[in-house]
Amino acid sequence: MASVSKTKNECIATEWLEEDNLMLLECWARDGYTFQDIANRIGISLSTLRMWRAQYSDIDNALKKGREIIDYKVENALLKSALGYKTKEIKVTTTMRYGKVVETVKEVTDKEQSPNVSAIQCWLYNRLPDKWKKNRDQLIELNDEDTKIQVTVTRASANQSNKAQQDKSDDKEWQDEVNQSIEIRNATEEEKAEAAKKKAQATKQNISNVTTKVENEASDEDLDYWPDDWEDEDEEWED
């Protein structure tokens, strides 16, 4: 049974080794079909297609050539989108009278497509990963309330005394040297405890401020206040 199946597969493979069928395989690959899609179109399993690629170099080359072409087309389209490009918009206006075309006006407008930021990122992250993707992965978003991260800023103190004596024209140069060393690391247990303590104190202070405000608002009302007209009413009742 296995030999019969093998013979059948060999017969099918022989058919696909013909020039027209090899061109068809190349076109399928160029159109973006996966190997599973191509195997389904041929009527074989994916494992059989893999065996054909290993056994028949013509089939393997046809598939590689087709995929290579489509890869280059996609790459060119990505590059074009990343750099931006110019295009022409053609507008044709046809004027008809009594069912007949009397005038046709063709208007061509040059338009410029701006570079696409996503395409730029995709290109740089894949083509220059050491320069771009590495820096992207090292970006850290800091939260002011995060006690697990310690940021240490090292200023150019060694040059501070010397720079302070120079003219104001050197101020910009000095500012450029400040904060050249920034260290971001996990906070130690002592630093975490100190940060948590400061956060608790700030929370306590906020609560105290709210309580004081409420007490002040309540004290504005004088409980001993007695309207004058009430005394007049009491006198009338006594009479």
Order of alpha helices (4+ residues) and beta strands (2+ residues): alpha-alpha-alpha-alpha-alpha-beta-beta-alpha-alpha-beta-alpha-alpha-beta-alpha-alpha
